[in-house]
Amino acid sequence: MTARALVVAMGWILPGLVSAQSPATSISRDSLAHVLLRSGVDTATMGVLVYYARGSESHARELGTMLAENLRYYRDSLGVDLDPDLALALVDSVQWRLATKRTFGLPFYHGGYRVLFLPSTPIGPDAEAFLPLESRAPAASMATVQRQHRSWSKGVARMLDLILLHEVGHVVVGRLKIEPPNRWFNEWLATSLAYSFMRSEHLDDAQLWDAMCNADLAVYTPQHRTLADFERGGLANDDYVWYESAFQPRVRAIYEAHGLRFIRALRTEFGTAVSPPPAPAELLARLDRVAPGFKDWAARTFGDPPR
């Protein structure tokens, strides 16, 4: 795959256009609703409010139901009550650009509007990162996708929907008052929360997530692959997707060994912001005190971290 335009803070990269902890200032959901409703969206409520492009009602109801279930999971398991803070916008490219200047097709959370944005059709940079993997995907990944969705393209479409859960994870991190000191751990943690929900409530989706990440790790060769590179930013989106995939084996290992106990432990260990951010080796050593194995995983995956 060829590198595309640089992507600095979109999609899987950060908690969204506006930090989940930032005040809404002059931005309001009412202003967003005015723009979207005039552009021709419909709305529905399945425990959460969903704006959706006409013709996408079935998809919107499915995702709205999953999002409501996701929020209940965090309330019941971690005591985090996000209702009624989150809404979902499943919109086309025209409606997307009326609401935000972010690249169309990269899911993100807008903290001012308190809305999660997803494209109404499976297109955009993340789709372009996963679709070419089909011809060289490992047999196990292909078997999972075919069993669940019958075609690679449909599996990719579902994977893009599941990135919604990663974006919710960023919001939950803020509500838990966990302060990830490094960008890579912020991303790892959002995926860890999303994966915990999938393993608990949607096992097929967890298996699909594993299969897609495994395919990306097996097929794609990144231009950058150290944790220090990730911290510097300025990565092409394909490289960024590779990093997100590379985090997944450790996400899975921690979930299978500790479940949500690890997340609860982080509320004490990382409850205070740290400045400047620690070097990767320092953070990995700190994480090893909570759950041993982070340094070994990072060495295998990204090379020896800087001393």
C-alpha positions as CSV (number, residue, x, y, z in Angstrom):
1,M,0.0,0.0,0.0
2,T,1.2,3.5,-0.7
3,A,1.3,6.1,2.0
4,R,-1.4,8.7,1.9
5,A,-1.8,12.2,3.3
6,L,-0.5,12.7,6.7
7,V,-3.0,12.1,9.5
8,V,-2.2,13.6,12.8
9,A,-5.3,13.5,15.0
10,M,-8.2,11.8,13.4
11,G,-9.9,8.4,13.4
12,W,-8.2,6.1,15.8
13,I,-5.6,8.6,16.8
14,L,-7.0,10.8,19.6
15,P,-10.2,11.2,21.5
16,G,-11.8,13.3,18.8
17,L,-12.0,16.7,17.4
18,V,-12.5,18.2,20.8
19,S,-11.2,16.5,23.9
20,A,-13.8,14.6,25.9
21,Q,-12.7,16.7,28.9
22,S,-12.9,20.1,27.1
23,P,-15.8,22.5,27.8
24,A,-18.3,22.7,25.0
25,T,-17.7,26.5,24.7
26,S,-20.0,27.9,22.1
27,I,-20.5,24.6,20.3
28,S,-23.8,22.8,21.2
29,R,-25.6,19.7,20.0
30,D,-28.5,22.0,19.1
31,S,-26.4,23.8,16.6
32,L,-25.3,20.4,15.1
33,A,-28.9,19.2,15.0
34,H,-29.9,22.3,13.1
35,V,-27.2,21.8,10.5
36,L,-27.9,18.0,10.1
37,L,-31.7,18.2,10.1
38,R,-31.6,20.8,7.4
39,S,-29.2,18.6,5.4
40,G,-31.8,15.8,5.3
41,V,-30.9,13.4,8.0
42,D,-33.5,11.4,10.0
43,T,-33.3,10.7,13.7
44,A,-34.1,7.7,15.9
45,T,-33.6,6.8,19.5
46,M,-32.6,3.3,20.7
47,G,-31.4,4.3,24.1
48,V,-29.2,6.9,22.4
49,L,-30.0,9.5,19.8
50,V,-28.9,8.7,16.3
51,Y,-28.8,11.0,13.3
52,Y,-28.6,9.0,10.0
53,A,-28.5,9.6,6.3
54,R,-31.7,8.6,4.6
55,G,-31.6,5.0,3.4
56,S,-29.4,4.0,6.4
57,E,-32.1,3.4,9.0
58,S,-31.5,-0.3,9.5
59,H,-27.7,0.3,9.9
60,A,-28.4,3.2,12.3
61,R,-30.7,1.2,14.4
62,E,-28.2,-1.6,14.7
63,L,-25.4,0.7,15.7
64,G,-27.6,2.7,18.0
65,T,-28.6,-0.4,19.8
66,M,-25.0,-1.6,20.1
67,L,-23.9,1.9,21.4
68,A,-26.7,1.9,24.0
69,E,-25.6,-1.6,25.1
70,N,-22.0,-0.4,25.2
71,L,-22.9,2.4,27.5
72,R,-24.8,0.1,29.8
73,Y,-21.8,-2.2,30.0
74,Y,-19.5,0.6,31.3
75,R,-22.2,1.8,33.8
76,D,-22.7,-1.7,35.2
77,S,-19.0,-2.8,35.2
78,L,-17.1,0.4,35.9
79,G,-19.7,2.7,37.3
80,V,-19.3,5.1,34.4
81,D,-22.6,6.7,33.4
82,L,-22.3,8.4,30.0
83,D,-26.1,8.7,29.3
84,P,-27.3,11.0,27.9
85,D,-24.0,12.5,26.9
86,L,-23.4,10.5,23.7
87,A,-25.2,10.6,20.4
88,L,-24.3,9.0,17.0
89,A,-24.2,10.6,13.6
90,L,-24.2,8.1,10.7
91,V,-23.9,10.5,7.8
92,D,-22.9,10.8,4.2
93,S,-20.0,12.9,2.9
94,V,-22.0,16.1,2.4
95,Q,-23.6,16.0,5.9
96,W,-20.2,15.2,7.4
97,R,-18.5,18.2,5.8
98,L,-21.3,20.5,7.0
99,A,-20.6,19.5,10.6
100,T,-16.8,19.1,10.6
101,K,-13.7,19.7,8.7
102,R,-12.3,16.3,9.6
103,T,-11.5,13.8,6.8
104,F,-14.6,12.0,5.8
105,G,-14.7,8.3,6.7
106,L,-12.4,8.5,9.8
107,P,-14.6,7.8,12.8
108,F,-14.2,10.2,15.7
109,Y,-15.8,11.7,18.8
110,H,-16.6,15.4,18.8
111,G,-16.5,16.5,22.4
112,G,-18.2,19.8,21.9
113,Y,-21.3,18.2,20.2
114,R,-20.9,15.0,22.3
115,V,-21.5,13.1,19.1
116,L,-19.7,10.1,17.6
117,F,-19.3,10.5,13.8
118,L,-19.3,7.4,11.5
119,P,-19.6,7.3,7.7
120,S,-22.9,5.9,6.5
121,T,-21.1,3.8,3.9
122,P,-17.8,1.8,4.5
123,I,-15.4,4.2,2.8
124,G,-12.5,6.4,3.8
125,P,-8.9,5.9,4.8
126,D,-9.5,3.1,7.3
127,A,-11.5,1.1,4.8
128,E,-8.6,1.7,2.3
129,A,-6.2,0.3,4.8
130,F,-8.1,-3.0,5.4
131,L,-9.6,-3.8,2.0
132,P,-6.2,-4.5,0.2
133,L,-5.3,-7.1,2.8
134,E,-7.7,-9.7,1.4
135,S,-5.4,-11.2,-1.2
136,R,-2.6,-12.0,1.4
137,A,-4.6,-12.3,4.6
138,P,-3.7,-15.4,6.8
139,A,-6.0,-18.3,6.4
140,A,-7.2,-18.1,10.0
141,S,-8.2,-14.4,9.5
142,M,-10.0,-15.2,6.2
143,A,-11.8,-18.1,7.7
144,T,-13.2,-15.9,10.6
145,V,-14.3,-13.2,8.1
146,Q,-16.0,-15.7,5.8
147,R,-17.7,-17.5,8.6
148,Q,-19.2,-14.3,10.0
149,H,-19.7,-12.1,6.9
150,R,-19.1,-14.3,3.8
151,S,-16.9,-11.6,2.1
152,W,-13.9,-9.6,3.1
153,S,-15.5,-6.3,2.1
154,K,-18.5,-7.0,4.5
155,G,-16.0,-7.9,7.2
156,V,-14.2,-4.6,6.7
157,A,-17.5,-2.8,6.9
158,R,-18.2,-4.3,10.2
159,M,-14.7,-3.6,11.4
160,L,-15.2,0.1,10.6
161,D,-18.4,0.0,12.6
162,L,-16.5,-1.4,15.6
163,I,-14.1,1.5,15.6
164,L,-17.1,3.3,17.1
165,L,-16.4,1.3,20.3
166,H,-12.8,2.5,20.4
167,E,-13.9,6.1,20.2
168,V,-16.3,5.5,23.1
169,G,-13.3,4.0,25.0
170,H,-11.6,7.4,24.8
171,V,-14.5,9.0,26.4
172,V,-14.7,6.4,29.2
173,V,-10.9,6.9,29.9
174,G,-11.7,10.5,30.6
175,R,-14.7,9.7,32.8
176,L,-12.6,7.3,34.8
177,K,-10.1,10.1,35.4
178,I,-7.2,8.0,34.0
179,E,-4.4,10.1,32.7
180,P,-2.5,8.1,30.0
181,P,0.9,9.9,29.9
182,N,1.8,8.8,26.3
183,R,-0.2,8.9,23.1
184,W,0.4,5.2,22.3
185,F,-1.0,4.1,25.7
186,N,-4.0,6.4,25.3
187,E,-4.8,4.5,22.1
188,W,-4.0,1.1,23.6
189,L,-6.3,1.9,26.5
190,A,-9.3,2.9,24.3
191,T,-9.0,-0.3,22.4
192,S,-8.7,-2.3,25.7
193,L,-12.0,-0.9,26.8
194,A,-13.7,-1.6,23.5
195,Y,-12.3,-5.2,23.4
196,S,-13.5,-5.9,26.9
197,F,-17.0,-5.0,25.9
198,M,-16.8,-7.1,22.7
199,R,-15.4,-10.1,24.6
200,S,-18.1,-9.9,27.2
201,E,-21.1,-9.1,25.0
202,H,-20.2,-9.6,21.3
203,L,-17.7,-12.5,21.0
204,D,-18.1,-12.7,17.2
205,D,-17.1,-9.0,16.9
206,A,-14.1,-9.6,19.2
207,Q,-13.0,-12.5,16.9
208,L,-13.4,-10.3,13.9
209,W,-11.3,-7.5,15.5
210,D,-8.6,-10.0,16.2
211,A,-8.7,-11.4,12.7
212,M,-8.5,-8.0,11.0
213,C,-5.6,-6.9,13.2
214,N,-3.8,-10.2,12.6
215,A,-4.2,-9.7,8.9
216,D,-2.8,-6.2,9.0
217,L,0.2,-7.3,11.1
218,A,0.9,-10.2,8.7
219,V,0.5,-8.2,5.4
220,Y,1.4,-4.6,5.9
221,T,5.0,-3.3,6.3
222,P,5.0,0.0,8.1
223,Q,7.4,2.9,7.3
224,H,7.6,3.6,11.0
225,R,7.4,1.0,13.8
226,T,8.9,2.3,17.1
227,L,6.9,3.7,20.0
228,A,9.0,6.8,19.7
229,D,7.9,7.3,16.1
230,F,4.3,7.0,17.3
231,E,4.8,9.6,19.9
232,R,6.2,12.0,17.4
233,G,3.1,11.7,15.2
234,G,2.9,12.7,11.5
235,L,2.2,9.2,10.4
236,A,0.4,8.1,7.2
237,N,-2.9,6.5,8.0
238,D,-1.8,3.0,6.9
239,D,1.0,3.2,9.4
240,Y,-1.4,4.4,12.1
241,V,-3.7,1.4,11.4
242,W,-0.7,-0.9,11.7
243,Y,0.1,0.5,15.2
244,E,-3.5,0.1,16.3
245,S,-3.2,-3.5,15.1
246,A,0.1,-4.0,16.8
247,F,-1.4,-3.0,20.1
248,Q,-4.1,-5.7,19.9
249,P,-2.1,-8.8,21.0
250,R,-1.3,-7.1,24.2
251,V,-4.9,-5.9,24.6
252,R,-6.0,-9.5,24.2
253,A,-3.4,-10.9,26.6
254,I,-4.3,-8.4,29.3
255,Y,-8.0,-9.0,29.0
256,E,-7.6,-12.8,29.1
257,A,-5.3,-12.6,32.2
258,H,-7.0,-9.7,34.1
259,G,-10.3,-8.7,32.6
260,L,-11.4,-5.3,33.9
261,R,-9.2,-5.6,37.0
262,F,-6.4,-4.0,35.0
263,I,-8.5,-1.0,34.0
264,R,-9.5,-0.5,37.7
265,A,-5.9,-0.6,38.8
266,L,-5.0,2.1,36.3
267,R,-7.4,4.6,38.1
268,T,-4.9,4.5,41.0
269,E,-1.7,4.1,39.1
270,F,-2.4,6.8,36.4
271,G,-4.8,9.1,38.2
272,T,-2.5,12.1,37.9
273,A,-1.3,13.9,34.8
274,V,2.5,13.7,34.2
275,S,4.5,16.3,32.4
276,P,6.7,15.9,30.4
277,P,5.5,12.5,29.0
278,P,7.8,9.7,30.1
279,A,10.1,7.9,27.6
280,P,8.6,4.7,26.3
281,A,10.9,2.6,28.4
282,E,9.9,4.4,31.5
283,L,6.2,3.9,30.9
284,L,6.6,0.3,30.0
285,A,8.5,-0.3,33.2
286,R,5.7,1.4,35.1
287,L,3.1,-0.8,33.4
288,D,5.0,-3.9,34.1
289,R,4.6,-3.1,37.8
290,V,0.8,-3.3,37.3
291,A,0.8,-6.3,34.8
292,P,4.2,-7.8,33.9
293,G,4.9,-8.4,30.2
294,F,4.6,-5.0,28.6
295,K,8.4,-4.5,28.1
296,D,8.8,-7.9,26.5
297,W,5.8,-7.3,24.3
298,A,7.1,-3.9,23.2
299,A,10.6,-5.3,22.5
300,R,9.1,-8.1,20.2
301,T,6.7,-5.8,18.5
302,F,8.5,-2.4,18.1
303,G,12.1,-3.2,18.8
304,D,14.0,-2.2,21.9
305,P,12.5,0.9,23.4
306,P,14.8,4.0,23.8
307,R,16.8,3.9,27.0
